[in-house]
Amino acid sequence: MDEKIESLIGTMKVMTRDNLGVVINPISLDDGVLTIEYFEGENEDCPECLMSPDSFQDMLKRMCSIQAPHVTDVSVIELKSE
């Protein structure tokens, strides 16, 4: 991963840090498609603070279009809780 993508991933981790068990794991960047494993975690005190996988994907796509335009799409692999 390049520095711009690492920075964006760091931003997303900060945005979701209050949720327990969040997983944001970049897997690959192939032909402009960024693939990331994601689990939204849990937040009993603020369930509306959880970022659904679709919302996560949409936000990351928008951020990439501005800060890392070489990323043309984002693919999210949704992890399930055990």
N, C-alpha and C positions, 0 to 999 in steps of 0.2 A: 504494500500500500504506500501511496505517496503522502507527503506531509499535509497536503490540503485535506485528503480524506481522513487522515488520523486526527486532524483538528476538528473536523465535522463530527466524527465518532465521539471525540472527547466532549464536544458540546452536547450531544445527545445523552451521554452518560451523566453530565451535570444536570440536565433537565429532568432526568428520571431517578435521580439519586435518593429521593425520599421513599421510593417504592422498594420493598424488600424483595430480594431475589431476581432483580432485573438482569437479563443477559443480553448484551450487545456484542456480538462476535463477528467481525468482518472475516469473510471466507475467501473471497476472490474479487478481482476486477478483470473481467475478460471481455474484450471487444466493447468497452464502454459500459458494461453491465456490472454494477456493484452488488455482490451477493452477501447478505448478512443473516446470521442466526439471531433471532430475537425472542425474548420472553418478557412480557410486561410486568411481571412480578405481582406483588400484593401490597395493598395499603388499606388496612382496616379503618384508619382514621379519616381517610380521604379517598374513597373508591373512585370518585370522579377524576382524581388526579392520575389514574392509570392511563397510559397511552396505548390504545389498541394497535395491533400490528398494521392495520390499514392506515391509521393516523400516523404512526411512526414512518411508514413507507412514504406517504404523501409529504410529510414534513421534510424528510431526508432528501427526497427528489427535488423539492423546492430549494432547499439549501444548496444542493449540488449544482443546480442550474445557475446559481449565482457565484458560488465560491469554487466549484470544481466542474466547470462545464464539459470537461472530457468524460464525465460520467453521464451517460445518456439515459440510463434506466437503473432502478433499484429493485432487486429481487429479495424479498424477505422470506426466510425459512422460519416459520412459526414453531417455536419449541413449546411443548406442553408441560404442565406441572406434573410432578410424580405423585 
